Amino acid sequence: MSTEEFDERFDADEDVTPVLDLPAARRPGLEQRRVNVDFPAWMVEKLDREAKRLGVTRQSVIKVWIAERLGHRGGTAA
């Protein structure tokens, strides 16, 4: 299917999901990359307390706080 045909079908509210390769779909700019960061013990303890209070993981707290500091909105911070 050409991109023009795809666009026409999409614009006509036709279901285009059968022609999509959803498992291979990626959101540009939101690919995951692993980084290692060493924190002092007191900081990890405070992160863990905040994560427990919020009912989320330590990683989620870190990602949301960093995203907020960098001014990023939208996407998946956690």
PQR file with spaces between the fields and no chain letter, atoms N, CA, C, O and H, PARSE charges and radii, in Angstrom:
ATOM       1  N    MET     1       0.856   -1.178    0.000 -0.4000 1.5000
ATOM       2  CA   MET     1       0.000    0.000    0.000 -0.0000 2.0000
ATOM       3  C    MET     1       0.898    1.235    0.000  0.5500 1.7000
ATOM       4  O    MET     1       1.874    1.306    0.746 -0.5500 1.4000
ATOM       5  N    SER     2       0.562    2.181   -0.826 -0.4000 1.5000
ATOM       6  CA   SER     2       1.341    3.417   -0.899 -0.0000 2.0000
ATOM       7  C    SER     2       1.008    4.307    0.294  0.5500 1.7000
ATOM       8  O    SER     2      -0.024    4.129    0.942 -0.5500 1.4000
ATOM       9  H    SER     2      -0.231    2.123   -1.432  0.4000 1.0000
ATOM      10  N    THR     3       1.877    5.257    0.577 -0.4000 1.5000
ATOM      11  CA   THR     3       1.606    6.186    1.670 -0.0000 2.0000
ATOM      12  C    THR     3       0.381    7.038    1.364  0.5500 1.7000
ATOM      13  O    THR     3      -0.379    7.403    2.261 -0.5500 1.4000
ATOM      14  H    THR     3       2.715    5.402    0.051  0.4000 1.0000
ATOM      15  N    GLU     4       0.201    7.352    0.071 -0.4000 1.5000
ATOM      16  CA   GLU     4      -0.975    8.144   -0.301 -0.0000 2.0000
ATOM      17  C    GLU     4      -2.262    7.370   -0.025  0.5500 1.7000
ATOM      18  O    GLU     4      -3.225    7.923    0.506 -0.5500 1.4000
ATOM      19  H    GLU     4       0.818    7.057   -0.658  0.4000 1.0000
ATOM      20  N    GLU     5      -2.271    6.090   -0.388 -0.4000 1.5000
ATOM      21  CA   GLU     5      -3.455    5.265   -0.148 -0.0000 2.0000
ATOM      22  C    GLU     5      -3.692    5.106    1.352  0.5500 1.7000
ATOM      23  O    GLU     5      -4.829    5.176    1.819 -0.5500 1.4000
ATOM      24  H    GLU     5      -1.488    5.641   -0.819  0.4000 1.0000
ATOM      25  N    PHE     6      -2.618    4.894    2.097 -0.4000 1.5000
ATOM      26  CA   PHE     6      -2.732    4.781    3.551 -0.0000 2.0000
ATOM      27  C    PHE     6      -3.357    6.054    4.124  0.5500 1.7000
ATOM      28  O    PHE     6      -4.295    5.984    4.918 -0.5500 1.4000
ATOM      29  H    PHE     6      -1.694    4.837    1.717  0.4000 1.0000
ATOM      30  N    ASP     7      -2.837    7.216    3.720 -0.4000 1.5000
ATOM      31  CA   ASP     7      -3.356    8.492    4.205 -0.0000 2.0000
ATOM      32  C    ASP     7      -4.826    8.671    3.847  0.5500 1.7000
ATOM      33  O    ASP     7      -5.615    9.140    4.668 -0.5500 1.4000
ATOM      34  H    ASP     7      -2.075    7.272    3.075  0.4000 1.0000
ATOM      35  N    GLU     8      -5.193    8.302    2.635 -0.4000 1.5000
ATOM      36  CA   GLU     8      -6.590    8.429    2.206 -0.0000 2.0000
ATOM      37  C    GLU     8      -7.501    7.557    3.062  0.5500 1.7000
ATOM      38  O    GLU     8      -8.561    8.002    3.504 -0.5500 1.4000
ATOM      39  H    GLU     8      -4.552    7.921    1.968  0.4000 1.0000
ATOM      40  N    ARG     9      -7.086    6.318    3.292 -0.4000 1.5000
ATOM      41  CA   ARG     9      -7.902    5.411    4.111 -0.0000 2.0000
ATOM      42  C    ARG     9      -8.000    5.923    5.554  0.5500 1.7000
ATOM      43  O    ARG     9      -9.067    5.890    6.168 -0.5500 1.4000
ATOM      44  H    ARG     9      -6.225    5.957    2.933  0.4000 1.0000
ATOM      45  N    PHE    10      -6.868    6.394    6.077 -0.4000 1.5000
ATOM      46  CA   PHE    10      -6.871    6.927    7.439 -0.0000 2.0000
ATOM      47  C    PHE    10      -7.796    8.131    7.536  0.5500 1.7000
ATOM      48  O    PHE    10      -8.608    8.222    8.456 -0.5500 1.4000
ATOM      49  H    PHE    10      -6.002    6.421    5.578  0.4000 1.0000
ATOM      50  N    ASP    11      -7.674    9.057    6.586 -0.4000 1.5000
ATOM      51  CA   ASP    11      -8.509   10.259    6.580 -0.0000 2.0000
ATOM      52  C    ASP    11      -9.984    9.932    6.408  0.5500 1.7000
ATOM      53  O    ASP    11     -10.839   10.701    6.846 -0.5500 1.4000
ATOM      54  H    ASP    11      -7.014    8.983    5.838  0.4000 1.0000
ATOM      55  N    ALA    12     -10.298    8.804    5.777 -0.4000 1.5000
ATOM      56  CA   ALA    12     -11.681    8.380    5.588 -0.0000 2.0000
ATOM      57  C    ALA    12     -12.180    7.565    6.784  0.5500 1.7000
ATOM      58  O    ALA    12     -13.245    6.952    6.717 -0.5500 1.4000
ATOM      59  H    ALA    12      -9.603    8.179    5.422  0.4000 1.0000
ATOM      60  N    ASP    13     -11.412    7.560    7.875 -0.4000 1.5000
ATOM      61  CA   ASP    13     -11.764    6.828    9.105 -0.0000 2.0000
ATOM      62  C    ASP    13     -11.865    5.323    8.893  0.5500 1.7000
ATOM      63  O    ASP    13     -12.600    4.640    9.607 -0.5500 1.4000
ATOM      64  H    ASP    13     -10.546    8.059    7.929  0.4000 1.0000
ATOM      65  N    GLU    14     -11.125    4.802    7.909 -0.4000 1.5000
ATOM      66  CA   GLU    14     -11.065    3.351    7.724 -0.0000 2.0000
ATOM      67  C    GLU    14     -10.071    2.776    8.725  0.5500 1.7000
ATOM      68  O    GLU    14      -9.152    3.466    9.167 -0.5500 1.4000
ATOM      69  H    GLU    14     -10.528    5.356    7.329  0.4000 1.0000
ATOM      70  N    ASP    15     -10.260    1.511    9.078 -0.4000 1.5000
ATOM      71  CA   ASP    15      -9.345    0.825    9.985 -0.0000 2.0000
ATOM      72  C    ASP    15      -8.079    0.457    9.222  0.5500 1.7000
ATOM      73  O    ASP    15      -8.116   -0.392    8.332 -0.5500 1.4000
ATOM      74  H    ASP    15     -11.006    0.951    8.719  0.4000 1.0000
ATOM      75  N    VAL    16      -6.962    1.090    9.563 -0.4000 1.5000
ATOM      76  CA   VAL    16      -5.692    0.814    8.886 -0.0000 2.0000
ATOM      77  C    VAL    16      -4.784   -0.088    9.717  0.5500 1.7000
ATOM      78  O    VAL    16      -3.670   -0.398    9.296 -0.5500 1.4000
ATOM      79  H    VAL    16      -6.933    1.780   10.286  0.4000 1.0000
ATOM      80  N    THR    17      -5.246   -0.512   10.889 -0.4000 1.5000
ATOM      81  CA   THR    17      -4.384   -1.325   11.756 -0.0000 2.0000
ATOM      82  C    THR    17      -3.962   -2.655   11.138  0.5500 1.7000
ATOM      83  O    THR    17      -2.874   -3.130   11.463 -0.5500 1.4000
ATOM      84  H    THR    17      -6.152   -0.260   11.232  0.4000 1.0000
ATOM      85  N    PRO    18      -4.758   -3.293   10.261 -0.5600 1.5000
ATOM      86  CA   PRO    18      -4.292   -4.561    9.689  0.2800 2.0000
ATOM      87  C    PRO    18      -3.008   -4.428    8.852  0.5500 1.7000
ATOM      88  O    PRO    18      -2.287   -5.409    8.670 -0.5500 1.4000
ATOM      89  N    VAL    19      -2.724   -3.238    8.349 -0.4000 1.5000
ATOM      90  CA   VAL    19      -1.527   -3.076    7.523 -0.0000 2.0000
ATOM      91  C    VAL    19      -0.334   -2.542    8.319  0.5500 1.7000
ATOM      92  O    VAL    19       0.740   -2.320    7.759 -0.5500 1.4000
ATOM      93  H    VAL    19      -3.310   -2.440    8.497  0.4000 1.0000
ATOM      94  N    LEU    20      -0.522   -2.339    9.608 -0.4000 1.5000
ATOM      95  CA   LEU    20       0.563   -1.834   10.450 -0.0000 2.0000
ATOM      96  C    LEU    20       1.318   -2.982   11.104  0.5500 1.7000
ATOM      97  O    LEU    20       0.725   -4.004   11.452 -0.5500 1.4000
ATOM      98  H    LEU    20      -1.394   -2.519   10.062  0.4000 1.0000
ATOM      99  N    ASP    21       2.609   -2.815   11.267 -0.4000 1.5000
ATOM     100  CA   ASP    21       3.438   -3.777   11.986 -0.0000 2.0000
ATOM     101  C    ASP    21       3.609   -3.236   13.407  0.5500 1.7000
ATOM     102  O    ASP    21       4.650   -2.672   13.743 -0.5500 1.4000
ATOM     103  H    ASP    21       3.090   -1.985   10.984  0.4000 1.0000
ATOM     104  N    LEU    22       2.576   -3.414   14.238 -0.4000 1.5000
ATOM     105  CA   LEU    22       2.553   -2.802   15.561 -0.0000 2.0000
ATOM     106  C    LEU    22       3.700   -3.247   16.472  0.5500 1.7000
ATOM     107  O    LEU    22       4.234   -2.413   17.203 -0.5500 1.4000
ATOM     108  H    LEU    22       1.730   -3.872   13.965  0.4000 1.0000
ATOM     109  N    PRO    23       4.102   -4.523   16.464 -0.5600 1.5000
ATOM     110  CA   PRO    23       5.230   -4.894   17.329  0.2800 2.0000
ATOM     111  C    PRO    23       6.535   -4.167   16.979  0.5500 1.7000
ATOM     112  O    PRO    23       7.406   -4.013   17.835 -0.5500 1.4000
ATOM     113  N    ALA    24       6.667   -3.729   15.749 -0.4000 1.5000
ATOM     114  CA   ALA    24       7.882   -3.031   15.333 -0.0000 2.0000
ATOM     115  C    ALA    24       7.751   -1.512   15.454  0.5500 1.7000
ATOM     116  O    ALA    24       8.700   -0.782   15.167 -0.5500 1.4000
ATOM     117  H    ALA    24       5.959   -3.855   15.054  0.4000 1.0000
ATOM     118  N    ALA    25       6.580   -1.035   15.877 -0.4000 1.5000
ATOM     119  CA   ALA    25       6.352    0.414   15.959 -0.0000 2.0000
ATOM     120  C    ALA    25       7.217    1.034   17.055  0.5500 1.7000
ATOM     121  O    ALA    25       7.388    0.453   18.127 -0.5500 1.4000
ATOM     122  H    ALA    25       5.809   -1.627   16.110  0.4000 1.0000
ATOM     123  N    ARG    26       7.748    2.195   16.778 -0.4000 1.5000
ATOM     124  CA   ARG    26       8.586    2.929   17.731 -0.0000 2.0000
ATOM     125  C    ARG    26       8.144    4.380   17.770  0.5500 1.7000
ATOM     126  O    ARG    26       7.677    4.923   16.768 -0.5500 1.4000
ATOM     127  H    ARG    26       7.609    2.666   15.907  0.4000 1.0000
ATOM     128  N    ARG    27       8.290    5.001   18.919 -0.4000 1.5000
ATOM     129  CA   ARG    27       7.979    6.422   19.066 -0.0000 2.0000
ATOM     130  C    ARG    27       9.290    7.185   19.013  0.5500 1.7000
ATOM     131  O    ARG    27      10.086    7.101   19.948 -0.5500 1.4000
ATOM     132  H    ARG    27       8.669    4.561   19.733  0.4000 1.0000
ATOM     133  N    PRO    28       9.528    7.917   17.956 -0.5600 1.5000
ATOM     134  CA   PRO    28      10.801    8.637   17.815  0.2800 2.0000
ATOM     135  C    PRO    28      11.087    9.535   19.014  0.5500 1.7000
ATOM     136  O    PRO    28      10.211   10.255   19.496 -0.5500 1.4000
ATOM     137  N    GLY    29      12.309    9.478   19.476 -0.4000 1.5000
ATOM     138  CA   GLY    29      12.720   10.301   20.599 -0.0000 2.0000
ATOM     139  C    GLY    29      12.397    9.710   21.954  0.5500 1.7000
ATOM     140  O    GLY    29      12.826   10.247   22.976 -0.5500 1.4000
ATOM     141  H    GLY    29      13.020    8.894   19.085  0.4000 1.0000
ATOM     142  N    LEU    30      11.643    8.608   21.990 -0.4000 1.5000
ATOM     143  CA   LEU    30      11.283    7.998   23.262 -0.0000 2.0000
ATOM     144  C    LEU    30      11.890    6.601   23.429  0.5500 1.7000
ATOM     145  O    LEU    30      11.485    5.846   24.312 -0.5500 1.4000
ATOM     146  H    LEU    30      11.295    8.172   21.160  0.4000 1.0000
ATOM     147  N    GLU    31      12.857    6.265   22.583 -0.4000 1.5000
ATOM     148  CA   GLU    31      13.518    4.981   22.731 -0.0000 2.0000
ATOM     149  C    GLU    31      14.237    4.969   24.073  0.5500 1.7000
ATOM     150  O    GLU    31      14.738    5.996   24.531 -0.5500 1.4000
ATOM     151  H    GLU    31      13.186    6.878   21.865  0.4000 1.0000
ATOM     152  N    GLN    32      14.282    3.810   24.690 -0.4000 1.5000
ATOM     153  CA   GLN    32      14.931    3.683   25.984 -0.0000 2.0000
ATOM     154  C    GLN    32      16.435    3.505   25.820  0.5500 1.7000
ATOM     155  O    GLN    32      16.892    2.791   24.927 -0.5500 1.4000
ATOM     156  H    GLN    32      13.875    2.976   24.318  0.4000 1.0000
ATOM     157  N    ARG    33      17.197    4.157   26.686 -0.4000 1.5000
ATOM     158  CA   ARG    33      18.648    3.975   26.762 -0.0000 2.0000
ATOM     159  C    ARG    33      19.002    3.831   28.230  0.5500 1.7000
ATOM     160  O    ARG    33      18.553    4.612   29.068 -0.5500 1.4000
ATOM     161  H    ARG    33      16.826    4.737   27.411  0.4000 1.0000
ATOM     162  N    ARG    34      19.797    2.845   28.528 -0.4000 1.5000
ATOM     163  CA   ARG    34      20.169    2.582   29.915 -0.0000 2.0000
ATOM     164  C    ARG    34      21.369    3.442   30.298  0.5500 1.7000
ATOM     165  O    ARG    34      22.336    3.561   29.545 -0.5500 1.4000
ATOM     166  H    ARG    34      20.162    2.210   27.847  0.4000 1.0000
ATOM     167  N    VAL    35      21.283    4.039   31.489 -0.4000 1.5000
ATOM     168  CA   VAL    35      22.404    4.786   32.059 -0.0000 2.0000
ATOM     169  C    VAL    35      22.586    4.325   33.505  0.5500 1.7000
ATOM     170  O    VAL    35      21.629    3.920   34.165 -0.5500 1.4000
ATOM     171  H    VAL    35      20.498    3.942   32.100  0.4000 1.0000
ATOM     172  N    ASN    36      23.796    4.391   33.973 -0.4000 1.5000
ATOM     173  CA   ASN    36      24.087    4.049   35.362 -0.0000 2.0000
ATOM     174  C    ASN    36      24.457    5.314   36.103  0.5500 1.7000
ATOM     175  O    ASN    36      25.291    6.094   35.643 -0.5500 1.4000
ATOM     176  H    ASN    36      24.574    4.719   33.437  0.4000 1.0000
ATOM     177  N    VAL    37      23.834    5.513   37.252 -0.4000 1.5000
ATOM     178  CA   VAL    37      24.106    6.680   38.076 -0.0000 2.0000
ATOM     179  C    VAL    37      24.307    6.204   39.505  0.5500 1.7000
ATOM     180  O    VAL    37      23.503    5.432   40.028 -0.5500 1.4000
ATOM     181  H    VAL    37      23.157    4.879   37.625  0.4000 1.0000
ATOM     182  N    ASP    38      25.368    6.661   40.127 -0.4000 1.5000
ATOM     183  CA   ASP    38      25.621    6.325   41.527 -0.0000 2.0000
ATOM     184  C    ASP    38      25.089    7.444   42.411  0.5500 1.7000
ATOM     185  O    ASP    38      25.409    8.616   42.210 -0.5500 1.4000
ATOM     186  H    ASP    38      26.020    7.288   39.702  0.4000 1.0000
ATOM     187  N    PHE    39      24.262    7.066   43.405 -0.4000 1.5000
ATOM     188  CA   PHE    39      23.710    8.020   44.357 -0.0000 2.0000
ATOM     189  C    PHE    39      24.232    7.685   45.746  0.5500 1.7000
ATOM     190  O    PHE    39      24.493    6.520   46.044 -0.5500 1.4000
ATOM     191  H    PHE    39      24.002    6.114   43.568  0.4000 1.0000
ATOM     192  N    PRO    40      24.385    8.687   46.593 -0.5600 1.5000
ATOM     193  CA   PRO    40      24.734    8.395   47.979  0.2800 2.0000
ATOM     194  C    PRO    40      23.578    7.657   48.660  0.5500 1.7000
ATOM     195  O    PRO    40      22.422    7.797   48.262 -0.5500 1.4000
ATOM     196  N    ALA    41      23.898    6.877   49.682 -0.4000 1.5000
ATOM     197  CA   ALA    41      22.893    6.047   50.364 -0.0000 2.0000
ATOM     198  C    ALA    41      21.723    6.880   50.875  0.5500 1.7000
ATOM     199  O    ALA    41      20.576    6.449   50.760 -0.5500 1.4000
ATOM     200  H    ALA    41      24.837    6.762   50.006  0.4000 1.0000
ATOM     201  N    TRP    42      21.981    8.069   51.441 -0.4000 1.5000
ATOM     202  CA   TRP    42      20.898    8.876   51.986 -0.0000 2.0000
ATOM     203  C    TRP    42      19.901    9.262   50.900  0.5500 1.7000
ATOM     204  O    TRP    42      18.700    9.350   51.155 -0.5500 1.4000
ATOM     205  H    TRP    42      22.913    8.419   51.534  0.4000 1.0000
ATOM     206  N    MET    43      20.407    9.493   49.679 -0.4000 1.5000
ATOM     207  CA   MET    43      19.549    9.889   48.578 -0.0000 2.0000
ATOM     208  C    MET    43      18.666    8.718   48.137  0.5500 1.7000
ATOM     209  O    MET    43      17.481    8.898   47.856 -0.5500 1.4000
ATOM     210  H    MET    43      21.383    9.421   49.472  0.4000 1.0000
ATOM     211  N    VAL    44      19.242    7.534   48.080 -0.4000 1.5000
ATOM     212  CA   VAL    44      18.476    6.343   47.707 -0.0000 2.0000
ATOM     213  C    VAL    44      17.374    6.085   48.743  0.5500 1.7000
ATOM     214  O    VAL    44      16.251    5.719   48.394 -0.5500 1.4000
ATOM     215  H    VAL    44      20.204    7.387   48.309  0.4000 1.0000
ATOM     216  N    GLU    45      17.713    6.281   50.009 -0.4000 1.5000
ATOM     217  CA   GLU    45      16.712    6.074   51.069 -0.0000 2.0000
ATOM     218  C    GLU    45      15.551    7.061   50.925  0.5500 1.7000
ATOM     219  O    GLU    45      14.389    6.682   51.072 -0.5500 1.4000
ATOM     220  H    GLU    45      18.625    6.578   50.292  0.4000 1.0000
ATOM     221  N    LYS    46      15.867    8.316   50.638 -0.4000 1.5000
ATOM     222  CA   LYS    46      14.798    9.311   50.446 -0.0000 2.0000
ATOM     223  C    LYS    46      13.981    9.010   49.187  0.5500 1.7000
ATOM     224  O    LYS    46      12.759    9.158   49.183 -0.5500 1.4000
ATOM     225  H    LYS    46      16.811    8.623   50.518  0.4000 1.0000
ATOM     226  N    LEU    47      14.665    8.587   48.122 -0.4000 1.5000
ATOM     227  CA   LEU    47      13.949    8.200   46.899 -0.0000 2.0000
ATOM     228  C    LEU    47      13.003    7.042   47.172  0.5500 1.7000
ATOM     229  O    LEU    47      11.864    7.041   46.707 -0.5500 1.4000
ATOM     230  H    LEU    47      15.658    8.467   48.125  0.4000 1.0000
ATOM     231  N    ASP    48      13.474    6.057   47.927 -0.4000 1.5000
ATOM     232  CA   ASP    48      12.647    4.900   48.248 -0.0000 2.0000
ATOM     233  C    ASP    48      11.440    5.282   49.098  0.5500 1.7000
ATOM     234  O    ASP    48      10.347    4.755   48.893 -0.5500 1.4000
ATOM     235  H    ASP    48      14.400    6.057   48.305  0.4000 1.0000
ATOM     236  N    ARG    49      11.627    6.191   50.047 -0.4000 1.5000
ATOM     237  CA   ARG    49      10.491    6.644   50.862 -0.0000 2.0000
ATOM     238  C    ARG    49       9.456    7.364   49.998  0.5500 1.7000
ATOM     239  O    ARG    49       8.254    7.145   50.143 -0.5500 1.4000
ATOM     240  H    ARG    49      12.514    6.619   50.214  0.4000 1.0000
ATOM     241  N    GLU    50       9.936    8.221   49.100 -0.4000 1.5000
ATOM     242  CA   GLU    50       9.009    8.940   48.219 -0.0000 2.0000
ATOM     243  C    GLU    50       8.299    7.987   47.263  0.5500 1.7000
ATOM     244  O    GLU    50       7.102    8.131   47.014 -0.5500 1.4000
ATOM     245  H    GLU    50      10.913    8.398   48.983  0.4000 1.0000
ATOM     246  N    ALA    51       9.031    7.020   46.730 -0.4000 1.5000
ATOM     247  CA   ALA    51       8.425    6.032   45.832 -0.0000 2.0000
ATOM     248  C    ALA    51       7.351    5.232   46.564  0.5500 1.7000
ATOM     249  O    ALA    51       6.282    4.974   46.010 -0.5500 1.4000
ATOM     250  H    ALA    51      10.003    6.903   46.932  0.4000 1.0000
ATOM     251  N    LYS    52       7.630    4.842   47.795 -0.4000 1.5000
ATOM     252  CA   LYS    52       6.649    4.080   48.582 -0.0000 2.0000
ATOM     253  C    LYS    52       5.418    4.936   48.851  0.5500 1.7000
ATOM     254  O    LYS    52       4.288    4.459   48.745 -0.5500 1.4000
ATOM     255  H    LYS    52       8.498    5.051   48.245  0.4000 1.0000
ATOM     256  N    ARG    53       5.641    6.207   49.201 -0.4000 1.5000
ATOM     257  CA   ARG    53       4.523    7.118   49.470 -0.0000 2.0000
ATOM     258  C    ARG    53       3.624    7.266   48.251  0.5500 1.7000
ATOM     259  O    ARG    53       2.401    7.325   48.375 -0.5500 1.4000
ATOM     260  H    ARG    53       6.559    6.594   49.287  0.4000 1.0000
ATOM     261  N    LEU    54       4.241    7.326   47.065 -0.4000 1.5000
ATOM     262  CA   LEU    54       3.484    7.500   45.827 -0.0000 2.0000
ATOM     263  C    LEU    54       2.960    6.182   45.256  0.5500 1.7000
ATOM     264  O    LEU    54       2.088    6.181   44.387 -0.5500 1.4000
ATOM     265  H    LEU    54       5.235    7.279   46.964  0.4000 1.0000
ATOM     266  N    GLY    55       3.492    5.064   45.746 -0.4000 1.5000
ATOM     267  CA   GLY    55       3.070    3.761   45.234 -0.0000 2.0000
ATOM     268  C    GLY    55       3.649    3.445   43.866  0.5500 1.7000
ATOM     269  O    GLY    55       3.015    2.779   43.047 -0.5500 1.4000
ATOM     270  H    GLY    55       4.201    5.064   46.452  0.4000 1.0000
ATOM     271  N    VAL    56       4.864    3.932   43.629 -0.4000 1.5000
ATOM     272  CA   VAL    56       5.534    3.680   42.353 -0.0000 2.0000
ATOM     273  C    VAL    56       6.951    3.179   42.625  0.5500 1.7000
ATOM     274  O    VAL    56       7.360    3.056   43.780 -0.5500 1.4000
ATOM     275  H    VAL    56       5.379    4.473   44.294  0.4000 1.0000
ATOM     276  N    THR    57       7.683    2.896   41.581 -0.4000 1.5000
ATOM     277  CA   THR    57       9.057    2.435   41.741 -0.0000 2.0000
ATOM     278  C    THR    57      10.016    3.612   41.902  0.5500 1.7000
ATOM     279  O    THR    57       9.701    4.747   41.544 -0.5500 1.4000
ATOM     280  H    THR    57       7.351    2.996   40.643  0.4000 1.0000
ATOM     281  N    ARG    58      11.178    3.317   42.441 -0.4000 1.5000
ATOM     282  CA   ARG    58      12.237    4.322   42.551 -0.0000 2.0000
ATOM     283  C    ARG    58      12.571    4.882   41.180  0.5500 1.7000
ATOM     284  O    ARG    58      12.743    6.090   41.020 -0.5500 1.4000
ATOM     285  H    ARG    58      11.434    2.395   42.732  0.4000 1.0000
ATOM     286  N    GLN    59      12.662    3.997   40.187 -0.4000 1.5000
ATOM     287  CA   GLN    59      12.989    4.432   38.834 -0.0000 2.0000
ATOM     288  C    GLN    59      11.954    5.425   38.311  0.5500 1.7000
ATOM     289  O    GLN    59      12.310    6.402   37.652 -0.5500 1.4000
ATOM     290  H    GLN    59      12.521    3.016   40.317  0.4000 1.0000
ATOM     291  N    SER    60      10.692    5.183   38.596 -0.4000 1.5000
ATOM     292  CA   SER    60       9.643    6.103   38.146 -0.0000 2.0000
ATOM     293  C    SER    60       9.811    7.479   38.759  0.5500 1.7000
ATOM     294  O    SER    60       9.665    8.489   38.070 -0.5500 1.4000
ATOM     295  H    SER    60      10.403    4.389   39.132  0.4000 1.0000
ATOM     296  N    VAL    61      10.114    7.531   40.043 -0.4000 1.5000
ATOM     297  CA   VAL    61      10.322    8.819   40.701 -0.0000 2.0000
ATOM     298  C    VAL    61      11.476    9.564   40.040  0.5500 1.7000
ATOM     299  O    VAL    61      11.358   10.747   39.721 -0.5500 1.4000
ATOM     300  H    VAL    61      10.232    6.711   40.603  0.4000 1.0000
ATOM     301  N    ILE    62      12.580    8.875   39.840 -0.4000 1.5000
ATOM     302  CA   ILE    62      13.759    9.497   39.236 -0.0000 2.0000
ATOM     303  C    ILE    62      13.437   10.021   37.839  0.5500 1.7000
ATOM     304  O    ILE    62      13.780   11.154   37.501 -0.5500 1.4000
ATOM     305  H    ILE    62      12.676    7.914   40.099  0.4000 1.0000
ATOM     306  N    LYS    63      12.777    9.196   37.032 -0.4000 1.5000
ATOM     307  CA   LYS    63      12.474    9.601   35.656 -0.0000 2.0000
ATOM     308  C    LYS    63      11.535   10.803   35.609  0.5500 1.7000
ATOM     309  O    LYS    63      11.741   11.721   34.814 -0.5500 1.4000
ATOM     310  H    LYS    63      12.498    8.275   37.306  0.4000 1.0000
ATOM     311  N    VAL    64      10.513   10.803   36.450 -0.4000 1.5000
ATOM     312  CA   VAL    64       9.564   11.923   36.458 -0.0000 2.0000
ATOM     313  C    VAL    64      10.254   13.199   36.923  0.5500 1.7000
ATOM     314  O    VAL    64      10.074   14.257   36.321 -0.5500 1.4000
ATOM     315  H    VAL    64      10.345   10.057   37.095  0.4000 1.0000
ATOM     316  N    TRP    65      11.042   13.105   37.989 -0.4000 1.5000
ATOM     317  CA   TRP    65      11.710   14.300   38.510 -0.0000 2.0000
ATOM     318  C    TRP    65      12.703   14.866   37.502  0.5500 1.7000
ATOM     319  O    TRP    65      12.784   16.082   37.328 -0.5500 1.4000
ATOM     320  H    TRP    65      11.188   12.245   38.478  0.4000 1.0000
ATOM     321  N    ILE    66      13.451   14.001   36.842 -0.4000 1.5000
ATOM     322  CA   ILE    66      14.405   14.486   35.846 -0.0000 2.0000
ATOM     323  C    ILE    66      13.659   15.105   34.657  0.5500 1.7000
ATOM     324  O    ILE    66      14.054   16.156   34.153 -0.5500 1.4000
ATOM     325  H    ILE    66      13.384   13.013   36.983  0.4000 1.0000
ATOM     326  N    ALA    67      12.584   14.453   34.214 -0.4000 1.5000
ATOM     327  CA   ALA    67      11.795   14.999   33.103 -0.0000 2.0000
ATOM     328  C    ALA    67      11.243   16.377   33.470  0.5500 1.7000
ATOM     329  O    ALA    67      11.254   17.289   32.643 -0.5500 1.4000
ATOM     330  H    ALA    67      12.263   13.599   34.623  0.4000 1.0000
ATOM     331  N    GLU    68      10.759   16.532   34.709 -0.4000 1.5000
ATOM     332  CA   GLU    68      10.245   17.829   35.152 -0.0000 2.0000
ATOM     333  C    GLU    68      11.354   18.882   35.136  0.5500 1.7000
ATOM     334  O    GLU    68      11.143   20.009   34.688 -0.5500 1.4000
ATOM     335  H    GLU    68      10.750   15.790   35.380  0.4000 1.0000
ATOM     336  N    ARG    69      12.508   18.516   35.616 -0.4000 1.5000
ATOM     337  CA   ARG    69      13.629   19.464   35.690 -0.0000 2.0000
ATOM     338  C    ARG    69      14.080   19.882   34.294  0.5500 1.7000
ATOM     339  O    ARG    69      14.483   21.026   34.085 -0.5500 1.4000
ATOM     340  H    ARG    69      12.680   17.601   35.980  0.4000 1.0000
ATOM     341  N    LEU    70      14.013   18.955   33.342 -0.4000 1.5000
ATOM     342  CA   LEU    70      14.425   19.240   31.970 -0.0000 2.0000
ATOM     343  C    LEU    70      13.313   19.910   31.160  0.5500 1.7000
ATOM     344  O    LEU    70      13.518   20.284   30.005 -0.5500 1.4000
ATOM     345  H    LEU    70      13.686   18.026   33.512  0.4000 1.0000
ATOM     346  N    GLY    71      12.142   20.056   31.770 -0.4000 1.5000
ATOM     347  CA   GLY    71      11.047   20.740   31.096 -0.0000 2.0000
ATOM     348  C    GLY    71      10.333   19.906   30.061  0.5500 1.7000
ATOM     349  O    GLY    71       9.708   20.450   29.150 -0.5500 1.4000
ATOM     350  H    GLY    71      11.976   19.751   32.707  0.4000 1.0000
ATOM     351  N    HIS    72      10.414   18.577   30.184 -0.4000 1.5000
ATOM     352  CA   HIS    72       9.752   17.702   29.212 -0.0000 2.0000
ATOM     353  C    HIS    72       8.336   17.409   29.674  0.5500 1.7000
ATOM     354  O    HIS    72       8.101   17.081   30.837 -0.5500 1.4000
ATOM     355  H    HIS    72      10.921   18.134   30.923  0.4000 1.0000
ATOM     356  N    ARG    73       7.402   17.533   28.750 -0.4000 1.5000
ATOM     357  CA   ARG    73       6.008   17.196   29.027 -0.0000 2.0000
ATOM     358  C    ARG    73       5.556   16.164   28.009  0.5500 1.7000
ATOM     359  O    ARG    73       6.018   16.146   26.868 -0.5500 1.4000
ATOM     360  H    ARG    73       7.593   17.800   27.806  0.4000 1.0000
ATOM     361  N    GLY    74       4.646   15.307   28.442 -0.4000 1.5000
ATOM     362  CA   GLY    74       4.102   14.311   27.530 -0.0000 2.0000
ATOM     363  C    GLY    74       5.001   13.100   27.429  0.5500 1.7000
ATOM     364  O    GLY    74       6.023   13.011   28.110 -0.5500 1.4000
ATOM     365  H    GLY    74       4.271   15.321   29.369  0.4000 1.0000
ATOM     366  N    GLY    75       4.618   12.176   26.582 -0.4000 1.5000
ATOM     367  CA   GLY    75       5.352   10.931   26.455 -0.0000 2.0000
ATOM     368  C    GLY    75       5.207   10.117   27.724  0.5500 1.7000
ATOM     369  O    GLY    75       4.257   10.342   28.475 -0.5500 1.4000
ATOM     370  H    GLY    75       3.787   12.248   26.029  0.4000 1.0000
ATOM     371  N    THR    76       6.143    9.139   28.012 -0.4000 1.5000
ATOM     372  CA   THR    76       6.144    8.352   29.190 -0.0000 2.0000
ATOM     373  C    THR    76       7.360    8.621   29.996  0.5500 1.7000
ATOM     374  O    THR    76       8.461    8.178   29.670 -0.5500 1.4000
ATOM     375  H    THR    76       6.914    8.956   27.402  0.4000 1.0000
ATOM     376  N    ALA    77       7.150    9.376   31.091 -0.4000 1.5000
ATOM     377  CA   ALA    77       8.279    9.665   31.910 -0.0000 2.0000
ATOM     378  C    ALA    77       8.644    8.494   32.762  0.5500 1.7000
ATOM     379  O    ALA    77       9.781    8.370   33.216 -0.5500 1.4000
ATOM     380  H    ALA    77       6.256    9.736   31.356  0.4000 1.0000
ATOM     381  N    ALA    78       7.640    7.592   32.991 -0.4000 1.5000
ATOM     382  CA   ALA    78       7.914    6.493   33.872 -0.0000 2.0000
ATOM     383  C    ALA    78       8.033    5.215   33.198  0.5500 1.7000
ATOM     384  O    ALA    78       8.267    4.195   33.846 -0.5500 1.4000
ATOM     385  H    ALA    78       6.716    7.693   32.622  0.4000 1.0000
